[in-house]
């Protein structure tokens, strides 16, 4: 039996997709549940929503317990969580302000940032969470924000380009490795117990005077594995290049959906990892959609517009998908 969901359900579903916090997600799911008609065709969908609400409430309880244990527990928001790391006085705060307009204290002396500062960076039609952490210490594992570093989607290593960038980058990587946090170049090597591999790239700041080229040698410092973007935050040069670099580094795609016989919603994309399929999108929209999926049409990367594709069709950034259940 078809679900025959009313417009109020899809309106609540859109709120759920746009929600940023766990309480917002729970509220939107409860609205979806209230709008859903009662009949056999919605039994699985109703059970799935109820299960998801319970999971989010359990997650909210775990997060509350975690926050009681650490003042630096930071909920992920937006399409990805990106951490700014660096030695003292490298200009992280200026970069964060330039990308997000978040207020972070800026001064010419070290250790200005004493607690994490959070901002949301816009990249076209999505937002990415940026977190400016205090400078790294001698024993990274004893820092109160250690788990924030381990759980992030991307680490931006901010280096002072006016000093000795190769030495400073080496110090940062050594500190991270002491804390069992490794760059992607270590992914094929045997990691120590508790070790994690994180995506990273370097922001070479303080390249003042108009030059935007990397100093000779830095681009090959880490075997060419860690990308580098040279900027001058003080002169507001090169900052916008960071947006694209971050988007490419977190390896996500934006997929837009449409209801049959209607125009696609091009304002609120679903954000998925690169390599995601039609089935992954169906699960992202709702857990039970993957079971009831009949066929899918894709505009964008398909051979022709509106082509019917298989469940394992790999989606590309900017695709528009029409799901029939």
Secondary structure, 3 states (H helix, E strand, C coil): CCCCCCHHHHHHHHHHHHCCCHHHHHHHHHHHHHHCCCCHHHHHHHHHHHHHHHHHHHHHHHHHHHHHHCCCCCCCCECCEEEEEECCCCCHHHHHHHHHCCCCCCCCCCCCCCCCEEEEEEECCEEEEEEECCCCCCCHHHCCCHHHHHHCCEEEEEEECCCCHHHHHHHHHHHHHHCCEECHHHCCCCCCCCCEECCEEEEEECCCCCCCCCCCCHHHCCCCCCEEEECECCCCECHHHHHHHHHHHHCEEEEEECCCCCCCCCCCCEEEECCCEHHHHHHHHCCCHHHHCCEEEEECCCCCCCEEECCCCECCCCCEEEEEC
